[in-house]
Amino acid sequence: MTTTTTDATVDPADLAGMFTAHGRELLRYCTRRVGEHVAEDVVAETFLIAYEQRARFDPSRGAVLPWLYGIATNLLRRHRRTEVRALRALADTGAGADAADERVDAQRTVRKLAGVLAALPRRQRDVLLLFAVAELDYAEIAAALGIPVGTVRSALHRARAKVRAALAPEGETP
């Protein structure tokens, strides 16, 4: 996802305007990362921090949305232990005995993917989730995490390779 045209007009000093323009996107991203209850708190704290640090926002470095994603991602890191624990618990759960074959296969794939995500290094997981869930482009991810675009590319490449390898059918190489 690229920033909206209205993003250029969003002023970090306008808390309501920032929330109106980007609250739903941030909530969707955070909910997929840590669940609904924690996500609401993270999004609220993201906007509070953004407002408190509005003087530090530099429009020459990018739009408001990647800046907000960067704040949210930093807050999500605080919840990393909970996130990793939940992903590992999901990876360890068994499928129900009465589930249809497709559902069992899907659950198995989700558990496998959750295990891979939990095992990824933090930067690779953050880059992959900002790309896949938040639909940010490379430059926006770089701005959000404060890293070079080349680092984004290599982290995303490595994360994708690990996910492909983990999800490849038995005996096949991706």
C-alpha positions as CSV (number, residue, x, y, z in Angstrom):
1,M,0.0,0.0,0.0
2,T,1.3,3.4,-0.8
3,T,0.5,6.5,1.1
4,T,-2.7,8.3,0.2
5,T,-2.7,11.6,-1.5
6,T,-4.3,13.1,1.6
7,D,-1.2,12.0,3.6
8,A,0.7,15.0,2.2
9,T,-1.8,17.3,3.9
10,V,-1.8,15.5,7.2
11,D,-0.1,17.6,9.9
12,P,1.4,15.7,12.8
13,A,0.1,18.5,15.1
14,D,-3.5,17.6,14.0
15,L,-4.0,14.5,16.1
16,A,-7.6,14.0,14.9
17,G,-6.6,14.4,11.3
18,M,-3.8,11.8,11.6
19,F,-6.2,9.4,13.3
20,T,-8.9,9.9,10.7
21,A,-6.4,9.5,7.8
22,H,-4.5,6.5,9.2
23,G,-6.1,5.0,12.3
24,R,-7.8,2.1,10.4
25,E,-4.7,1.1,8.5
26,L,-2.6,1.1,11.7
27,L,-5.3,-0.8,13.6
28,R,-5.5,-3.5,10.9
29,Y,-1.7,-3.9,10.9
30,C,-1.4,-4.0,14.7
31,T,-4.4,-6.4,15.0
32,R,-2.8,-8.9,12.7
33,R,0.4,-8.6,14.7
34,V,-0.8,-8.9,18.3
35,G,-4.6,-9.3,18.3
36,E,-7.5,-6.9,18.7
37,H,-7.1,-5.9,22.4
38,V,-3.4,-5.2,22.4
39,A,-3.7,-3.6,18.9
40,E,-6.1,-0.9,20.1
41,D,-3.7,0.1,22.9
42,V,-0.8,0.1,20.6
43,V,-2.6,2.3,18.0
44,A,-3.7,4.7,20.8
45,E,-0.2,4.9,22.1
46,T,1.2,5.3,18.6
47,F,-0.9,8.4,18.0
48,L,-0.1,9.8,21.5
49,I,3.7,9.4,20.9
50,A,3.3,10.9,17.4
51,Y,1.6,13.9,18.8
52,E,4.1,14.2,21.6
53,Q,7.0,13.9,19.1
54,R,5.4,15.9,16.3
55,A,8.3,18.4,16.3
56,R,10.6,15.5,15.4
57,F,8.7,14.6,12.3
58,D,10.7,15.5,9.2
59,P,8.5,15.6,6.0
60,S,11.7,15.5,3.8
61,R,12.2,11.9,5.1
62,G,8.8,10.7,3.9
63,A,5.1,10.9,4.6
64,V,3.3,10.7,7.9
65,L,2.0,7.1,7.4
66,P,5.5,5.4,7.3
67,W,6.5,7.5,10.3
68,L,3.4,6.2,12.2
69,Y,4.1,2.6,11.1
70,G,7.6,3.0,12.5
71,I,6.3,4.2,15.9
72,A,3.8,1.3,15.9
73,T,6.4,-1.2,15.0
74,N,8.6,0.0,17.8
75,L,5.7,-0.3,20.3
76,L,5.0,-3.8,18.9
77,R,8.5,-4.8,19.8
78,R,7.6,-4.2,23.4
79,H,5.0,-6.9,22.9
80,R,7.5,-9.2,21.1
81,R,7.7,-11.8,23.8
82,T,3.9,-12.1,23.8
83,E,3.8,-12.2,20.0
84,V,6.5,-14.9,19.8
85,R,4.9,-16.9,22.6
86,A,1.5,-16.8,20.8
87,L,3.0,-17.8,17.5
88,R,4.9,-20.7,19.1
89,A,1.7,-21.7,20.9
90,L,-0.2,-21.7,17.6
91,A,2.6,-23.7,16.0
92,D,2.4,-26.3,18.8
93,T,-1.4,-26.7,18.8
94,G,-3.0,-29.8,17.2
95,A,-5.8,-29.9,14.8
96,G,-9.3,-31.1,15.8
97,A,-10.1,-34.7,15.1
98,D,-13.4,-34.0,13.4
99,A,-12.1,-31.2,11.1
100,A,-12.4,-31.6,7.3
101,D,-9.2,-32.5,5.5
102,E,-8.9,-29.0,4.0
103,R,-9.3,-27.3,7.3
104,V,-6.7,-29.6,8.9
105,D,-4.3,-28.8,6.1
106,A,-4.9,-25.1,6.4
107,Q,-4.4,-25.3,10.2
108,R,-1.2,-27.2,9.7
109,T,0.0,-24.6,7.3
110,V,-0.9,-21.8,9.6
111,R,0.9,-23.5,12.5
112,K,3.9,-24.0,10.3
113,L,3.9,-20.4,9.2
114,A,3.4,-19.2,12.7
115,G,6.5,-21.2,13.8
116,V,8.5,-19.7,10.9
117,L,7.4,-16.2,11.8
118,A,8.3,-16.7,15.5
119,A,11.7,-18.0,14.5
120,L,12.6,-15.1,12.1
121,P,15.0,-12.5,13.4
122,R,13.1,-9.4,14.5
123,R,14.1,-7.2,11.6
124,Q,13.1,-9.9,9.0
125,R,9.8,-10.4,10.8
126,D,9.1,-6.6,11.0
127,V,10.0,-6.1,7.3
128,L,7.9,-9.1,6.1
129,L,4.9,-8.0,8.1
130,L,5.1,-4.4,7.1
131,F,5.3,-5.5,3.5
132,A,2.6,-8.3,3.6
133,V,0.2,-7.0,6.2
134,A,0.5,-3.2,6.1
135,E,1.3,-3.3,2.3
136,L,4.0,-0.7,2.5
137,D,6.5,-0.4,-0.3
138,Y,10.3,-0.7,0.3
139,A,10.9,3.0,0.8
140,E,8.0,3.2,3.3
141,I,9.3,0.2,5.2
142,A,12.8,1.8,5.2
143,A,11.3,5.0,6.6
144,A,9.2,3.2,9.1
145,L,12.1,1.2,10.5
146,G,14.8,3.8,10.0
147,I,17.0,1.5,7.8
148,P,18.3,1.7,4.3
149,V,16.2,0.4,1.4
150,G,18.9,-2.2,0.6
151,T,18.5,-3.6,4.1
152,V,14.8,-3.8,3.5
153,R,15.3,-5.7,0.3
154,S,17.7,-8.2,1.8
155,A,15.7,-8.7,4.9
156,L,12.5,-9.3,2.9
157,H,14.4,-11.7,0.5
158,R,15.7,-13.7,3.4
159,A,12.4,-13.8,5.2
160,R,10.6,-14.9,2.0
161,A,13.1,-17.6,1.4
162,K,12.6,-19.0,4.9
163,V,8.9,-18.9,4.6
164,R,9.0,-20.6,1.2
165,A,11.3,-23.3,2.5
166,A,9.1,-24.0,5.5
167,L,5.9,-24.2,3.4
168,A,7.4,-26.3,0.6
169,P,5.8,-29.8,0.4
170,E,7.8,-32.5,2.0
171,G,10.8,-33.6,-0.2
172,E,10.5,-30.5,-2.5
173,T,12.9,-27.6,-2.5
174,P,11.4,-24.2,-3.1
